[in-house]
Amino acid sequence: MFKKLAAEALGISDIGIIVGPADYSKVDADDYLFNEDGEQIFFLIKSKKDEYCFTNLALIHVDGDSAVSSKRSIKRYDYASHLISNVSIETAGTLDMDVELKFNVDNTVFSIDVKKAFIEQLKDIYKALISIGKQQRRDAVCRDNALRALDATASVHKLNIASAEGALAGHYGELLAALNTAMLETHTKRDFSDVFTKYIHN
């Protein structure tokens, strides 16, 4: 009990390190990439139990039950469908040996302890996650505006009679295609390679 409390006080209970690109092929998360879709690792934190793998498409969390168990749970959070928010870094105190990266993915709270020596690299992923969250919120506003525009267009159509047989169905098809493009492509960013390339310098 005392050892556990001492380890937590000193921040050495399960401190992660940042894995460099040369060792990406050696981590468990590498086995779960969608290489066929151009997915690649840009940043990776590894502790005794867990791996937090930030790719251009998603966060892959290799969740370990304990440091001595080989059991792993693979959780994937695609940026296109999971909102990142509340990103922060808690810097180390005088006696601490770690810094803490905190963020939410939807309602899931992540709190990752990392060795204090990696603070500069941690600042990079902090900036990247902040930028991803901003883009996600912007996309959400644009998708909402697209739905508002559809409602307005529908109201206009109610005031008009179809000019020819089948014209209404044709208009519906065109509107649906335009809406799907706006909602699923134009205003849903899936690949954040540009953000990671801009901010990650490891």
Secondary structure, DSSP 8 states (H G I E B T S, - for coil): -HHHHHHHHHT-SS-BEE--GGGGGGSGGGGG--GGGT--EEEEEE-SS-EEEEESSEEEEEEES-TT---EEEEEEETTTS-EEEEEEE---SS--EEEEEEEETTEEEEEEEEGGGHHHHHHHHHHHHHHHHHHHHHHHHHHHHHHHHHHHHHHHHTS--SSTTHHHHHHHHHHHHHHHIIIIIT-----HHHHHHH---
